[in-house]
Amino acid sequence: MKLYTRRGDAGETDLFGGARVPKDHLRVEAYGAVDELNAALGVAAAATGHADLRALASELQSQLFALGAQLAAPDAERRAKSALPGPRDEHVTRLEREIDRFEAELPPLRRFVLPGGTPGAAALHLARTVCRRAERRAVALGREEAVDPVAIRFLNRLSDLLFVLARLENRRAGLPDVEWPGTL
């Protein structure tokens, strides 16, 4: 089987289940943003020098792949029967536990933090912003079609975790947070 099919040359793509939609359809935007997040998380994992963060990133990438598959399936019954179920409440709870665990290594926030620091921290900040976009795309899709609310909570919590991990990456490298000098 060849990698290219030429089926997308007219600006349409297949969803999980066979339906065809324009490549700028809200559903394609949502799972495309999750795919982009998955790649950004891979870059962040490659940039960190910490095995525990790489292992966590690998787990998260698998969950993001399943979430992308869930978002690519417009049929709720097909999603429910899928071999790749999307995130569940226990995944959100796990993200919260990881946030709490890693935040314990960090000083309290006193100001807004600018993205930057080590290459790993910068990559994690970038992954965080891509995660926020994926969340916005999933919310937009949810206004038009059914989206599992756990998927939205998962993306929301994941962006928080990525923020904490970016701060942690800098902390472990001995760098302080890059604080925004302004005041609100």
Buried (B, 14 or more C-beta within 10 A) or exposed (E): EEEEEEEEEEEEBEBBEEEEBEEEBBBBBBBBBBBBBBEBBBBBBEBBEBEEBBEBBEEBBEBBBBBBBBBBBBBEEBBEEBEBBBBBEEBBEBBBEBBEEBBEEEEEEEEEBEBBBBBBBBBBBBBBBBBBBBBBBBBEBBEEEEBBEBBBBBBBBBBBBBBBBBBBBBBBBEBEBBEEEEEE
